[in-house]
Amino acid sequence: MVSTEQARRKYDAIADRYEDMFFYVVDVGQQLVDYADPVSGTRMLDVGAGRGAVARAGLARGCIVTAVDASPRMVELMGLDFPEITVKQMDVGRLDFADDSFDLVTAGFVVQVLDDPAAAIAEIRRVLAPAGVLALSLEKQSVGRLQWLHELNVEFFSPTPDDTTVDQEVGPMTDQDVGTLLAQAGFVDLTQKSVEMPLSMSDPLALWDWLISQGLKEALQSMSDKRIAEFRKRFFIEAERMHAHGGIVLDFGATLHRAHAPM
Ligand SMILES: C[S@@+](CC[C@H](N)C(=O)[O-])C[C@H]1O[C@@H](n2cnc3c(N)ncnc32)[C@H](O)[C@@H]1O
C-alpha cells in the first residue's frame, strides 16, 4: 500500500510503459465493464484510471466517462489518448464531485494500492447515485508453481528493516477484505467473478527477458556483480526445473467485484 504522494511518484515513473508491463489490464478492464453492464449514456467515473484500461471500455459502450488518477503523467497520457474522456488529477479519497454525480464507478486494480481504501470506498458511495453500481477488480496474489521465484525475490530483494516506503505489517488485500469494506460502506447486492489470465513462456530465457522488462533490470542495478551472478545462476536452475516439469506459465488472475449503492 502506498500514500497518494508515493503513488504519484511510483506511477509517474512507469506511466509511459504501464500497459506494456501489465499486459492484462486492458483485457480485465473490458471484462470489468462487461460485468457492470452499463447502458449507453451511463455517467461513469473511473478512479485510479491509469492509462484508461477500464475507462476506454466504458467509452466503447457509450458511457459518458470521467477518469481520475493521482499521477500527473498518467492523467496527461490518458488525456492525449482519449480526448472524449474528461480526465482530472484527483485523490480518490477526496473526490471533487457533488453527491449522486455518477451511475457507475469503476476501479481497476486500485483498492489494493491505497493507504486508506475505506475512505475511498466511502467517497465512491457518496458520488454514486442511489442504486448506482460500483465495479472493481482485485489482483489474485497466489504464487502457485512460481513459489521458487517468490522465494528468490524475498531472499535477494526484501526491503531492509529501515525501508519506510514498504508496509511490512499488512498482507495483501483479499476478496473477503473487499467484501467487508463494501458492506461496511453500505453497499448491497455484492457479487464477484473470477477471471484467469495465464501467460505461457517458451523457455527460461523468455521468463528472464520478461522479468527484465518488468523492473528486474532496475532491481539488479543496486546489487554487486557477484550477487547478480548468484541470482542469475539460481534463477536459471529453478526456471529450467519448472520448464521441464509442466512448462513455464504465469498464472495471473483477478476477481471482479460488483455492488450497488442502496436505493
Ligand atoms: C495498478 S494501477 C491501475 C490502473 C488502471 N485502473 C488499470 O486497470 O490499468 C493503480 C492506479 O491508481 C492510481 N492511484 C494510486 N493511489 C491513488 C489515489 N489515492 N487517488 C487516485 N489514484 C490513485 C495510480 O496512479 C495508478 O494509476
The ligand as a MOL file (V3000), in Angstrom:
LIG
                    3D

  0  0  0     0  0            999 V3000
M  V30 BEGIN CTAB
M  V30 COUNTS 27 29 0 0 0
M  V30 BEGIN ATOM
M  V30 1 C -2.4430 -0.5910 -10.5460 0
M  V30 2 S -2.8060 0.9420 -11.3200 0 CHG=1
M  V30 3 C -4.3500 0.6060 -12.1430 0
M  V30 4 C -4.6170 1.4940 -13.3240 0
M  V30 5 C -5.8780 1.1870 -14.1290 0
M  V30 6 N -7.0720 1.3110 -13.3130 0
M  V30 7 C -5.8110 -0.1620 -14.7860 0
M  V30 8 O -6.6860 -1.0010 -14.5390 0
M  V30 9 O -4.8810 -0.3590 -15.5800 0 CHG=-1
M  V30 10 C -3.3070 1.9290 -9.9370 0
M  V30 11 C -3.5770 3.3760 -10.3130 0
M  V30 12 O -4.1300 4.0170 -9.1690 0
M  V30 13 C -3.5710 5.3290 -9.0870 0
M  V30 14 N -3.6710 5.7690 -7.6790 0
M  V30 15 C -2.9740 5.3310 -6.6100 0
M  V30 16 N -3.3700 5.9590 -5.4930 0
M  V30 17 C -4.3380 6.8400 -5.8660 0
M  V30 18 C -5.1370 7.7780 -5.1670 0
M  V30 19 N -5.0300 7.9370 -3.8510 0
M  V30 20 N -6.0270 8.5030 -5.8770 0
M  V30 21 C -6.1580 8.3490 -7.2190 0
M  V30 22 N -5.4200 7.4780 -7.9380 0
M  V30 23 C -4.5320 6.7150 -7.2780 0
M  V30 24 C -2.1440 5.1740 -9.5910 0
M  V30 25 O -1.5750 6.3970 -10.0060 0
M  V30 26 C -2.3400 4.1540 -10.7230 0
M  V30 27 O -2.5580 4.7960 -11.9580 0
M  V30 END ATOM
M  V30 BEGIN BOND
M  V30 1 1 1 2
M  V30 2 1 2 3
M  V30 3 1 2 10
M  V30 4 1 3 4
M  V30 5 1 4 5
M  V30 6 1 5 6
M  V30 7 1 5 7
M  V30 8 2 7 8
M  V30 9 1 7 9
M  V30 10 1 10 11
M  V30 11 1 11 12
M  V30 12 1 11 26
M  V30 13 1 12 13
M  V30 14 1 13 14
M  V30 15 1 13 24
M  V30 16 1 14 15
M  V30 17 1 14 23
M  V30 18 2 15 16
M  V30 19 1 16 17
M  V30 20 1 17 18
M  V30 21 2 17 23
M  V30 22 1 18 19
M  V30 23 2 18 20
M  V30 24 1 20 21
M  V30 25 2 21 22
M  V30 26 1 22 23
M  V30 27 1 24 25
M  V30 28 1 24 26
M  V30 29 1 26 27
M  V30 END BOND
M  V30 END CTAB
M  END
